[in-house]
Amino acid sequence: MQNQENNLNEDIAQDKMLKGSAWMTAGSVFSRILGALYIIPWNMILGGLYLQANALYVQGYNVYSLILIISIAGIPSAIAKQVAHYNALNEYGVSVRLYKRGVLLSVIMGILCALFLYFFSPLIDNGNPDLIPVMRSLSWAVLIIPTMSLTRGYFQGFQDMAPSALSQFVEQLFRVIYMLIAVFFIIKVLRGSWVTAVSQSTFAAFIGALAGLLILAWYYFRRRKYYRSLIRNSNNQLHVNANKLYLEIIQQAVPFVILGAGIAIFQLIDQYTFFNIMHVSTSASNKVLDQLYAIFAGNANKLIMITISLASSVAITVVPLLSESYTRGNKKEISHQVSAGFVLFSFIMIPAALGMTAIAGPLNRLFYTNVNGALSANVLAFSSIVSISFGLFTVLSAMMQGISQNKVAVKYFVYGAIAKIITQFPMVYFFKEFGPLLSSAIGFMVVNMLIIGSLDRQFKFRNDKMLSQINWIILFSLVTYFVAITAVYAGNLLVSLGMNQYGRIGSGIVVAFASLLGGLVYVYLTLKSRIADTVLGHKAETLRRKLHIG
């Protein structure tokens, strides 16, 4: 009887994880794709100024990302975790009070961090005065994004991922629309400065955030009656005072800041060291260094963040589920969820990263034309491989937070950051623009191995079944890679018969052909072998029937 109950709980948890991951994956991926597609018209409008403008854009966004993470202070993920904790105790009234206290805290943090970014931007411009207007334009977004992110965390605490997913997409949609209209008007109509165009491109973050917040507000008011019914039927035995609620939020939030800023911190290390190291190791001009920086930190990073967002969607889903299991003290359930999280991560991330590696050449030409073609494509291919370690860190740190082991996770991240800093100079000195990616990979590998070891010691999640599933996924991903890269060569040959295979249209056709063929092969192999069943559950059988796979 106990085993049946455990199996039922595992199935319910698996369904929640899959449903949540589906919503978060859809919202995150579509918003990331939209956030990458804008590059094509943005590039066309700016023309020869593109790489210089992109380098400025990326440097501004890197600083903004860190300030934004500090302003958010990990509160959304902390709220999601604590809301799930109190919901598991049937204390929905405490969850609602927690959210309301969190809103006040997020508003205060948003104001303070926005003021800091606006007034202190001349002190953190890295010697580039063009960065000042860019960072000041981003300070407006810092005002409201903490509240928007907090509200997303509240919905996620109820395992309700749809509001977050839709608001992400709407946020990105309005951001891109404003950005392209503003840049076109400044460059083509007014013949204005490219620095002004970049400043308006970054101000678009505020426009998008405002739209995303309105979507969340609509969802919240639409579901008020449901939340009120949960409160009425709560146990209402816990009475947590306001100060304790604030303390809980802060205790949970601080580690989330450091871990949530992990990738941003590594990127800032690159931003503030790359140029100096390159000046020592080469005689390249500042303009050339701007272009190299834009290639690895801007161009490649925008595309690999699409695949990393897949991992993020898994990470966000697993936190409240693990928190519920941890609250109940069910180690077996935690072990199952950690294993399921690893398999789900591998199922999505590995083929996506290897697939992007295979199509790096035409994909780079599609988005960035053939300027610095071979170098840009090689950097993108290498970045795609490295992105697996980035994505794994996102999932692992979320798992540690879900089981309230934030301090341990932060300690391991510090070790990884030290490894990044130690290896940064030799890697950049010898491998130039590939160096920052290598040192980041080393840093995240250190963190990942330490966390995996810690989780396995506690919950024994590594088992033969899980390892076998991941091995098959890696094998199928490698097959997909070889199919995709063969399709790229064949596609280039076929396209060259009728048009320029190195142009945007020709490259787009090759990307679509190789992606479709590789994707179909991966889907077929995982469905045929039944590996997909462990991730998709009963939906895999439905797909097999529809696709006539025996």
Salt bridges, closest charged atoms under 4 A:
GLU10 OE1 - HIS336 ND1 3.73
ASP160 OD2 - ARG223 NH1 1.82
GLU171 OE1 - ARG152 NH2 2.82
GLU248 OE2 - LYS244 NZ 2.78
ASP270 OD1 - LYS420 NZ 2.56
GLU324 OE1 - LYS16 NZ 3.89
GLU333 OE1 - ARG328 NH2 2.52
ASP456 OD2 - ARG462 NE 3.35
ASP533 OD2 - ARG544 NH2 2.74
GLU541 OE1 - ARG544 NH2 2.96
